[in-house]
Amino acid sequence: MTPTSQIVGTQAVLNVLTGERYKTIAKETAGILKGEYGHTPVPVNAALQARVLEGGRSGDLPSGGFTQTGTG
């Protein structure tokens, strides 16, 4: 099972348990909407993405780059 399929499965279970689609959004689902896992093959739901970003932009998120430490 791939990480993406696990994320989709987890979100599907949350949707069923709450009785409403995306009433509760898993942290990993939010990560996909924020672009933390890279580009999606198709555009994501813009309203759902805006809800997760809450006024921010995915470009405003930390780049995830590494900081070099030590003297080498």
PDB file with one MODEL, atoms N, CA, C and O in Angstrom:
MODEL        1
ATOM      1  N   MET A   1       0.849  -1.168   0.000  1.00  0.00           N
ATOM      2  CA  MET A   1       0.000   0.000   0.000  1.00  0.00           C
ATOM      3  C   MET A   1       0.902   1.242   0.000  1.00  0.00           C
ATOM      4  O   MET A   1       1.854   1.330   0.775  1.00  0.00           O
ATOM      5  N   THR A   2       0.592   2.176  -0.864  1.00  0.00           N
ATOM      6  CA  THR A   2       1.393   3.400  -0.952  1.00  0.00           C
ATOM      7  C   THR A   2       0.946   4.413   0.099  1.00  0.00           C
ATOM      8  O   THR A   2      -0.173   4.323   0.604  1.00  0.00           O
ATOM      9  N   PRO A   3       1.797   5.366   0.431  1.00  0.00           N
ATOM     10  CA  PRO A   3       1.394   6.396   1.400  1.00  0.00           C
ATOM     11  C   PRO A   3       0.146   7.161   0.954  1.00  0.00           C
ATOM     12  O   PRO A   3      -0.721   7.474   1.769  1.00  0.00           O
ATOM     13  N   THR A   4       0.062   7.458  -0.337  1.00  0.00           N
ATOM     14  CA  THR A   4      -1.103   8.209  -0.819  1.00  0.00           C
ATOM     15  C   THR A   4      -2.382   7.404  -0.648  1.00  0.00           C
ATOM     16  O   THR A   4      -3.411   7.960  -0.265  1.00  0.00           O
ATOM     17  N   SER A   5      -2.338   6.111  -0.923  1.00  0.00           N
ATOM     18  CA  SER A   5      -3.543   5.299  -0.762  1.00  0.00           C
ATOM     19  C   SER A   5      -3.935   5.191   0.705  1.00  0.00           C
ATOM     20  O   SER A   5      -5.123   5.112   1.021  1.00  0.00           O
ATOM     21  N   GLN A   6      -2.963   5.187   1.600  1.00  0.00           N
ATOM     22  CA  GLN A   6      -3.275   5.182   3.032  1.00  0.00           C
ATOM     23  C   GLN A   6      -3.950   6.490   3.436  1.00  0.00           C
ATOM     24  O   GLN A   6      -4.888   6.484   4.233  1.00  0.00           O
ATOM     25  N   ILE A   7      -3.478   7.610   2.891  1.00  0.00           N
ATOM     26  CA  ILE A   7      -4.065   8.914   3.206  1.00  0.00           C
ATOM     27  C   ILE A   7      -5.505   8.973   2.705  1.00  0.00           C
ATOM     28  O   ILE A   7      -6.398   9.419   3.424  1.00  0.00           O
ATOM     29  N   VAL A   8      -5.726   8.525   1.479  1.00  0.00           N
ATOM     30  CA  VAL A   8      -7.077   8.521   0.913  1.00  0.00           C
ATOM     31  C   VAL A   8      -7.991   7.616   1.734  1.00  0.00           C
ATOM     32  O   VAL A   8      -9.132   7.982   2.019  1.00  0.00           O
ATOM     33  N   GLY A   9      -7.499   6.441   2.115  1.00  0.00           N
ATOM     34  CA  GLY A   9      -8.297   5.521   2.925  1.00  0.00           C
ATOM     35  C   GLY A   9      -8.643   6.089   4.284  1.00  0.00           C
ATOM     36  O   GLY A   9      -9.775   5.946   4.746  1.00  0.00           O
ATOM     37  N   THR A  10      -7.684   6.732   4.931  1.00  0.00           N
ATOM     38  CA  THR A  10      -7.935   7.351   6.237  1.00  0.00           C
ATOM     39  C   THR A  10      -8.984   8.439   6.124  1.00  0.00           C
ATOM     40  O   THR A  10      -9.887   8.527   6.956  1.00  0.00           O
ATOM     41  N   GLN A  11      -8.870   9.276   5.088  1.00  0.00           N
ATOM     42  CA  GLN A  11      -9.847  10.351   4.914  1.00  0.00           C
ATOM     43  C   GLN A  11     -11.226   9.781   4.622  1.00  0.00           C
ATOM     44  O   GLN A  11     -12.227  10.319   5.096  1.00  0.00           O
ATOM     45  N   ALA A  12     -11.295   8.708   3.856  1.00  0.00           N
ATOM     46  CA  ALA A  12     -12.580   8.076   3.562  1.00  0.00           C
ATOM     47  C   ALA A  12     -13.244   7.562   4.836  1.00  0.00           C
ATOM     48  O   ALA A  12     -14.452   7.721   5.017  1.00  0.00           O
ATOM     49  N   VAL A  13     -12.463   6.951   5.713  1.00  0.00           N
ATOM     50  CA  VAL A  13     -13.008   6.462   6.989  1.00  0.00           C
ATOM     51  C   VAL A  13     -13.517   7.632   7.831  1.00  0.00           C
ATOM     52  O   VAL A  13     -14.596   7.549   8.417  1.00  0.00           O
ATOM     53  N   LEU A  14     -12.747   8.722   7.895  1.00  0.00           N
ATOM     54  CA  LEU A  14     -13.195   9.901   8.647  1.00  0.00           C
ATOM     55  C   LEU A  14     -14.493  10.460   8.069  1.00  0.00           C
ATOM     56  O   LEU A  14     -15.380  10.871   8.817  1.00  0.00           O
ATOM     57  N   ASN A  15     -14.606  10.477   6.747  1.00  0.00           N
ATOM     58  CA  ASN A  15     -15.833  10.968   6.118  1.00  0.00           C
ATOM     59  C   ASN A  15     -17.034  10.121   6.527  1.00  0.00           C
ATOM     60  O   ASN A  15     -18.104  10.657   6.814  1.00  0.00           O
ATOM     61  N   VAL A  16     -16.861   8.808   6.554  1.00  0.00           N
ATOM     62  CA  VAL A  16     -17.958   7.911   6.931  1.00  0.00           C
ATOM     63  C   VAL A  16     -18.294   8.066   8.409  1.00  0.00           C
ATOM     64  O   VAL A  16     -19.467   8.145   8.773  1.00  0.00           O
ATOM     65  N   LEU A  17     -17.275   8.110   9.261  1.00  0.00           N
ATOM     66  CA  LEU A  17     -17.516   8.203  10.704  1.00  0.00           C
ATOM     67  C   LEU A  17     -18.206   9.501  11.102  1.00  0.00           C
ATOM     68  O   LEU A  17     -19.039   9.509  12.008  1.00  0.00           O
ATOM     69  N   THR A  18     -17.866  10.599  10.431  1.00  0.00           N
ATOM     70  CA  THR A  18     -18.479  11.890  10.774  1.00  0.00           C
ATOM     71  C   THR A  18     -19.785  12.118  10.032  1.00  0.00           C
ATOM     72  O   THR A  18     -20.549  13.016  10.388  1.00  0.00           O
ATOM     73  N   GLY A  19     -20.055  11.316   9.002  1.00  0.00           N
ATOM     74  CA  GLY A  19     -21.289  11.463   8.249  1.00  0.00           C
ATOM     75  C   GLY A  19     -21.275  12.638   7.290  1.00  0.00           C
ATOM     76  O   GLY A  19     -22.318  13.006   6.750  1.00  0.00           O
ATOM     77  N   GLU A  20     -20.114  13.230   7.071  1.00  0.00           N
ATOM     78  CA  GLU A  20     -20.007  14.388   6.184  1.00  0.00           C
ATOM     79  C   GLU A  20     -18.612  14.402   5.568  1.00  0.00           C
ATOM     80  O   GLU A  20     -17.614  14.177   6.253  1.00  0.00           O
ATOM     81  N   ARG A  21     -18.559  14.669   4.274  1.00  0.00           N
ATOM     82  CA  ARG A  21     -17.256  14.721   3.604  1.00  0.00           C
ATOM     83  C   ARG A  21     -16.448  15.899   4.115  1.00  0.00           C
ATOM     84  O   ARG A  21     -16.921  17.035   4.127  1.00  0.00           O
ATOM     85  N   TYR A  22     -15.246  15.620   4.529  1.00  0.00           N
ATOM     86  CA  TYR A  22     -14.264  16.614   4.967  1.00  0.00           C
ATOM     87  C   TYR A  22     -14.703  17.457   6.163  1.00  0.00           C
ATOM     88  O   TYR A  22     -14.216  18.572   6.349  1.00  0.00           O
ATOM     89  N   LYS A  23     -15.621  16.928   6.974  1.00  0.00           N
ATOM     90  CA  LYS A  23     -15.956  17.620   8.227  1.00  0.00           C
ATOM     91  C   LYS A  23     -14.715  17.645   9.116  1.00  0.00           C
ATOM     92  O   LYS A  23     -14.411  18.657   9.747  1.00  0.00           O
ATOM     93  N   THR A  24     -14.011  16.529   9.156  1.00  0.00           N
ATOM     94  CA  THR A  24     -12.720  16.416   9.828  1.00  0.00           C
ATOM     95  C   THR A  24     -11.695  16.088   8.754  1.00  0.00           C
ATOM     96  O   THR A  24     -11.876  15.146   7.983  1.00  0.00           O
ATOM     97  N   ILE A  25     -10.629  16.858   8.704  1.00  0.00           N
ATOM     98  CA  ILE A  25      -9.600  16.642   7.691  1.00  0.00           C
ATOM     99  C   ILE A  25      -8.347  16.113   8.376  1.00  0.00           C
ATOM    100  O   ILE A  25      -7.802  16.743   9.283  1.00  0.00           O
ATOM    101  N   ALA A  26      -7.902  14.943   7.926  1.00  0.00           N
ATOM    102  CA  ALA A  26      -6.688  14.343   8.483  1.00  0.00           C
ATOM    103  C   ALA A  26      -5.486  15.239   8.196  1.00  0.00           C
ATOM    104  O   ALA A  26      -5.447  15.941   7.185  1.00  0.00           O
ATOM    105  N   LYS A  27      -4.514  15.206   9.094  1.00  0.00           N
ATOM    106  CA  LYS A  27      -3.299  16.009   8.935  1.00  0.00           C
ATOM    107  C   LYS A  27      -2.628  15.715   7.595  1.00  0.00           C
ATOM    108  O   LYS A  27      -2.146  16.628   6.924  1.00  0.00           O
ATOM    109  N   GLU A  28      -2.599  14.460   7.213  1.00  0.00           N
ATOM    110  CA  GLU A  28      -1.957  14.070   5.960  1.00  0.00           C
ATOM    111  C   GLU A  28      -2.748  14.565   4.748  1.00  0.00           C
ATOM    112  O   GLU A  28      -2.157  14.961   3.744  1.00  0.00           O
ATOM    113  N   THR A  29      -4.078  14.543   4.837  1.00  0.00           N
ATOM    114  CA  THR A  29      -4.904  15.087   3.757  1.00  0.00           C
ATOM    115  C   THR A  29      -4.637  16.575   3.605  1.00  0.00           C
ATOM    116  O   THR A  29      -4.520  17.082   2.489  1.00  0.00           O
ATOM    117  N   ALA A  30      -4.540  17.270   4.730  1.00  0.00           N
ATOM    118  CA  ALA A  30      -4.205  18.694   4.691  1.00  0.00           C
ATOM    119  C   ALA A  30      -2.842  18.895   4.044  1.00  0.00           C
ATOM    120  O   ALA A  30      -2.639  19.860   3.308  1.00  0.00           O
ATOM    121  N   GLY A  31      -1.910  17.991   4.314  1.00  0.00           N
ATOM    122  CA  GLY A  31      -0.589  18.075   3.707  1.00  0.00           C
ATOM    123  C   GLY A  31      -0.641  17.978   2.192  1.00  0.00           C
ATOM    124  O   GLY A  31       0.076  18.696   1.495  1.00  0.00           O
ATOM    125  N   ILE A  32      -1.484  17.098   1.683  1.00  0.00           N
ATOM    126  CA  ILE A  32      -1.650  16.991   0.229  1.00  0.00           C
ATOM    127  C   ILE A  32      -2.211  18.293  -0.323  1.00  0.00           C
ATOM    128  O   ILE A  32      -1.738  18.794  -1.343  1.00  0.00           O
ATOM    129  N   LEU A  33      -3.223  18.843   0.352  1.00  0.00           N
ATOM    130  CA  LEU A  33      -3.844  20.086  -0.104  1.00  0.00           C
ATOM    131  C   LEU A  33      -2.888  21.271  -0.026  1.00  0.00           C
ATOM    132  O   LEU A  33      -3.014  22.223  -0.796  1.00  0.00           O
ATOM    133  N   LYS A  34      -1.940  21.217   0.892  1.00  0.00           N
ATOM    134  CA  LYS A  34      -0.954  22.292   1.037  1.00  0.00           C
ATOM    135  C   LYS A  34       0.224  22.131   0.086  1.00  0.00           C
ATOM    136  O   LYS A  34       1.039  23.043  -0.053  1.00  0.00           O
ATOM    137  N   GLY A  35       0.318  20.986  -0.563  1.00  0.00           N
ATOM    138  CA  GLY A  35       1.419  20.748  -1.487  1.00  0.00           C
ATOM    139  C   GLY A  35       2.648  20.150  -0.841  1.00  0.00           C
ATOM    140  O   GLY A  35       3.718  20.129  -1.450  1.00  0.00           O
ATOM    141  N   GLU A  36       2.516  19.662   0.385  1.00  0.00           N
ATOM    142  CA  GLU A  36       3.661  19.091   1.094  1.00  0.00           C
ATOM    143  C   GLU A  36       4.169  17.802   0.456  1.00  0.00           C
ATOM    144  O   GLU A  36       5.306  17.397   0.697  1.00  0.00           O
ATOM    145  N   TYR A  37       3.336  17.158  -0.354  1.00  0.00           N
ATOM    146  CA  TYR A  37       3.721  15.909  -1.003  1.00  0.00           C
ATOM    147  C   TYR A  37       4.032  16.129  -2.482  1.00  0.00           C
ATOM    148  O   TYR A  37       4.124  15.167  -3.245  1.00  0.00           O
ATOM    149  N   GLY A  38       4.192  17.373  -2.885  1.00  0.00           N
ATOM    150  CA  GLY A  38       4.453  17.694  -4.286  1.00  0.00           C
ATOM    151  C   GLY A  38       3.162  18.017  -5.023  1.00  0.00           C
ATOM    152  O   GLY A  38       2.101  18.173  -4.419  1.00  0.00           O
ATOM    153  N   HIS A  39       3.279  18.113  -6.335  1.00  0.00           N
ATOM    154  CA  HIS A  39       2.128  18.442  -7.172  1.00  0.00           C
ATOM    155  C   HIS A  39       1.222  17.228  -7.315  1.00  0.00           C
ATOM    156  O   HIS A  39       1.694  16.094  -7.401  1.00  0.00           O
ATOM    157  N   THR A  40      -0.080  17.476  -7.339  1.00  0.00           N
ATOM    158  CA  THR A  40      -1.040  16.404  -7.578  1.00  0.00           C
ATOM    159  C   THR A  40      -1.215  16.246  -9.086  1.00  0.00           C
ATOM    160  O   THR A  40      -1.005  17.204  -9.829  1.00  0.00           O
ATOM    161  N   PRO A  41      -1.595  15.056  -9.552  1.00  0.00           N
ATOM    162  CA  PRO A  41      -1.752  14.849 -10.991  1.00  0.00           C
ATOM    163  C   PRO A  41      -2.897  15.669 -11.589  1.00  0.00           C
ATOM    164  O   PRO A  41      -2.887  15.980 -12.780  1.00  0.00           O
ATOM    165  N   VAL A  42      -3.867  16.009 -10.772  1.00  0.00           N
ATOM    166  CA  VAL A  42      -4.989  16.858 -11.202  1.00  0.00           C
ATOM    167  C   VAL A  42      -5.170  17.949 -10.155  1.00  0.00           C
ATOM    168  O   VAL A  42      -4.754  17.775  -9.009  1.00  0.00           O
ATOM    169  N   PRO A  43      -5.780  19.068 -10.525  1.00  0.00           N
ATOM    170  CA  PRO A  43      -6.000  20.132  -9.534  1.00  0.00           C
ATOM    171  C   PRO A  43      -6.876  19.642  -8.381  1.00  0.00           C
ATOM    172  O   PRO A  43      -7.787  18.837  -8.579  1.00  0.00           O
ATOM    173  N   VAL A  44      -6.590  20.137  -7.174  1.00  0.00           N
ATOM    174  CA  VAL A  44      -7.402  19.782  -6.008  1.00  0.00           C
ATOM    175  C   VAL A  44      -8.593  20.727  -5.924  1.00  0.00           C
ATOM    176  O   VAL A  44      -8.614  21.769  -6.579  1.00  0.00           O
ATOM    177  N   ASN A  45      -9.575  20.365  -5.121  1.00  0.00           N
ATOM    178  CA  ASN A  45     -10.752  21.193  -4.904  1.00  0.00           C
ATOM    179  C   ASN A  45     -10.313  22.524  -4.300  1.00  0.00           C
ATOM    180  O   ASN A  45      -9.772  22.557  -3.195  1.00  0.00           O
ATOM    181  N   ALA A  46     -10.543  23.614  -5.019  1.00  0.00           N
ATOM    182  CA  ALA A  46     -10.058  24.933  -4.600  1.00  0.00           C
ATOM    183  C   ALA A  46     -10.683  25.388  -3.282  1.00  0.00           C
ATOM    184  O   ALA A  46      -9.998  25.984  -2.451  1.00  0.00           O
ATOM    185  N   ALA A  47     -11.967  25.116  -3.082  1.00  0.00           N
ATOM    186  CA  ALA A  47     -12.633  25.525  -1.840  1.00  0.00           C
ATOM    187  C   ALA A  47     -12.069  24.760  -0.650  1.00  0.00           C
ATOM    188  O   ALA A  47     -11.861  25.335   0.418  1.00  0.00           O
ATOM    189  N   LEU A  48     -11.823  23.482  -0.827  1.00  0.00           N
ATOM    190  CA  LEU A  48     -11.259  22.663   0.243  1.00  0.00           C
ATOM    191  C   LEU A  48      -9.825  23.091   0.539  1.00  0.00           C
ATOM    192  O   LEU A  48      -9.421  23.154   1.700  1.00  0.00           O
ATOM    193  N   GLN A  49      -9.063  23.381  -0.499  1.00  0.00           N
ATOM    194  CA  GLN A  49      -7.692  23.843  -0.313  1.00  0.00           C
ATOM    195  C   GLN A  49      -7.672  25.180   0.428  1.00  0.00           C
ATOM    196  O   GLN A  49      -6.846  25.379   1.318  1.00  0.00           O
ATOM    197  N   ALA A  50      -8.565  26.087   0.073  1.00  0.00           N
ATOM    198  CA  ALA A  50      -8.632  27.388   0.747  1.00  0.00           C
ATOM    199  C   ALA A  50      -8.981  27.213   2.215  1.00  0.00           C
ATOM    200  O   ALA A  50      -8.455  27.926   3.070  1.00  0.00           O
ATOM    201  N   ARG A  51      -9.864  26.270   2.511  1.00  0.00           N
ATOM    202  CA  ARG A  51     -10.240  26.006   3.904  1.00  0.00           C
ATOM    203  C   ARG A  51      -9.039  25.524   4.712  1.00  0.00           C
ATOM    204  O   ARG A  51      -8.865  25.917   5.865  1.00  0.00           O
ATOM    205  N   VAL A  52      -8.221  24.684   4.114  1.00  0.00           N
ATOM    206  CA  VAL A  52      -7.046  24.155   4.809  1.00  0.00           C
ATOM    207  C   VAL A  52      -5.978  25.232   4.960  1.00  0.00           C
ATOM    208  O   VAL A  52      -5.335  25.330   6.005  1.00  0.00           O
ATOM    209  N   LEU A  53      -5.789  26.032   3.926  1.00  0.00           N
ATOM    210  CA  LEU A  53      -4.759  27.067   3.974  1.00  0.00           C
ATOM    211  C   LEU A  53      -5.156  28.231   4.873  1.00  0.00           C
ATOM    212  O   LEU A  53      -4.283  28.926   5.394  1.00  0.00           O
ATOM    213  N   GLU A  54      -6.441  28.457   5.064  1.00  0.00           N
ATOM    214  CA  GLU A  54      -6.961  29.517   5.938  1.00  0.00           C
ATOM    215  C   GLU A  54      -6.258  30.844   5.712  1.00  0.00           C
ATOM    216  O   GLU A  54      -5.674  31.416   6.632  1.00  0.00           O
ATOM    217  N   GLY A  55      -6.321  31.323   4.488  1.00  0.00           N
ATOM    218  CA  GLY A  55      -5.774  32.633   4.190  1.00  0.00           C
ATOM    219  C   GLY A  55      -4.314  32.636   3.797  1.00  0.00           C
ATOM    220  O   GLY A  55      -3.820  33.630   3.265  1.00  0.00           O
ATOM    221  N   GLY A  56      -3.609  31.537   4.050  1.00  0.00           N
ATOM    222  CA  GLY A  56      -2.205  31.459   3.655  1.00  0.00           C
ATOM    223  C   GLY A  56      -2.090  30.930   2.240  1.00  0.00           C
ATOM    224  O   GLY A  56      -3.095  30.621   1.601  1.00  0.00           O
ATOM    225  N   ARG A  57      -0.885  30.828   1.759  1.00  0.00           N
ATOM    226  CA  ARG A  57      -0.624  30.253   0.449  1.00  0.00           C
ATOM    227  C   ARG A  57       0.344  29.102   0.628  1.00  0.00           C
ATOM    228  O   ARG A  57       1.187  29.116   1.525  1.00  0.00           O
ATOM    229  N   SER A  58       0.217  28.104  -0.234  1.00  0.00           N
ATOM    230  CA  SER A  58       1.138  26.974  -0.119  1.00  0.00           C
ATOM    231  C   SER A  58       2.577  27.431  -0.292  1.00  0.00           C
ATOM    232  O   SER A  58       3.480  26.822   0.281  1.00  0.00           O
ATOM    233  N   GLY A  59       2.819  28.484  -1.064  1.00  0.00           N
ATOM    234  CA  GLY A  59       4.163  29.009  -1.240  1.00  0.00           C
ATOM    235  C   GLY A  59       4.717  29.670   0.010  1.00  0.00           C
ATOM    236  O   GLY A  59       5.922  29.898   0.113  1.00  0.00           O
ATOM    237  N   ASP A  60       3.832  29.985   0.974  1.00  0.00           N
ATOM    238  CA  ASP A  60       4.268  30.595   2.223  1.00  0.00           C
ATOM    239  C   ASP A  60       4.770  29.565   3.229  1.00  0.00           C
ATOM    240  O   ASP A  60       5.347  29.927   4.254  1.00  0.00           O
ATOM    241  N   LEU A  61       4.553  28.293   2.940  1.00  0.00           N
ATOM    242  CA  LEU A  61       4.956  27.239   3.863  1.00  0.00           C
ATOM    243  C   LEU A  61       6.467  27.063   3.819  1.00  0.00           C
ATOM    244  O   LEU A  61       7.102  27.419   2.826  1.00  0.00           O
ATOM    245  N   PRO A  62       7.046  26.519   4.877  1.00  0.00           N
ATOM    246  CA  PRO A  62       8.495  26.253   4.859  1.00  0.00           C
ATOM    247  C   PRO A  62       8.856  25.368   3.678  1.00  0.00           C
ATOM    248  O   PRO A  62       8.075  24.500   3.287  1.00  0.00           O
ATOM    249  N   SER A  63      10.020  25.581   3.115  1.00  0.00           N
ATOM    250  CA  SER A  63      10.428  24.850   1.917  1.00  0.00           C
ATOM    251  C   SER A  63      10.784  23.398   2.207  1.00  0.00           C
ATOM    252  O   SER A  63      10.792  22.571   1.295  1.00  0.00           O
ATOM    253  N   GLY A  64      11.075  23.079   3.454  1.00  0.00           N
ATOM    254  CA  GLY A  64      11.457  21.713   3.785  1.00  0.00           C
ATOM    255  C   GLY A  64      12.908  21.423   3.470  1.00  0.00           C
ATOM    256  O   GLY A  64      13.344  20.272   3.499  1.00  0.00           O
ATOM    257  N   GLY A  65      13.655  22.471   3.169  1.00  0.00           N
ATOM    258  CA  GLY A  65      15.074  22.295   2.878  1.00  0.00           C
ATOM    259  C   GLY A  65      15.845  21.948   4.140  1.00  0.00           C
ATOM    260  O   GLY A  65      15.335  22.089   5.252  1.00  0.00           O
ATOM    261  N   PHE A  66      17.053  21.502   3.962  1.00  0.00           N
ATOM    262  CA  PHE A  66      17.881  21.106   5.086  1.00  0.00           C
ATOM    263  C   PHE A  66      18.850  22.218   5.440  1.00  0.00           C
ATOM    264  O   PHE A  66      19.343  22.935   4.569  1.00  0.00           O
ATOM    265  N   THR A  67      19.111  22.348   6.705  1.00  0.00           N
ATOM    266  CA  THR A  67      20.101  23.302   7.180  1.00  0.00           C
ATOM    267  C   THR A  67      21.391  22.545   7.442  1.00  0.00           C
ATOM    268  O   THR A  67      21.389  21.526   8.133  1.00  0.00           O
ATOM    269  N   GLN A  68      22.483  23.038   6.896  1.00  0.00           N
ATOM    270  CA  GLN A  68      23.765  22.373   7.097  1.00  0.00           C
ATOM    271  C   GLN A  68      24.288  22.724   8.482  1.00  0.00           C
ATOM    272  O   GLN A  68      24.291  23.889   8.878  1.00  0.00           O
ATOM    273  N   THR A  69      24.723  21.724   9.203  1.00  0.00           N
ATOM    274  CA  THR A  69      25.284  21.939  10.535  1.00  0.00           C
ATOM    275  C   THR A  69      26.684  21.357  10.594  1.00  0.00           C
ATOM    276  O   THR A  69      27.066  20.536   9.760  1.00  0.00           O
ATOM    277  N   GLY A  70      27.425  21.782  11.567  1.00  0.00           N
ATOM    278  CA  GLY A  70      28.775  21.245  11.753  1.00  0.00           C
ATOM    279  C   GLY A  70      29.777  21.905  10.820  1.00  0.00           C
ATOM    280  O   GLY A  70      29.440  22.776  10.017  1.00  0.00           O
ATOM    281  N   THR A  71      30.992  21.470  10.951  1.00  0.00           N
ATOM    282  CA  THR A  71      32.060  22.069  10.151  1.00  0.00           C
ATOM    283  C   THR A  71      32.411  21.233   8.931  1.00  0.00           C
ATOM    284  O   THR A  71      33.257  21.626   8.128  1.00  0.00           O
ATOM    285  N   GLY A  72      31.769  20.090   8.791  1.00  0.00           N
ATOM    286  CA  GLY A  72      31.945  19.326   7.588  1.00  0.00           C
ATOM    287  C   GLY A  72      32.924  18.266   7.657  1.00  0.00           C
ATOM    288  O   GLY A  72      33.140  17.560   6.671  1.00  0.00           O
TER     289      GLY A  72
ENDMDL
END
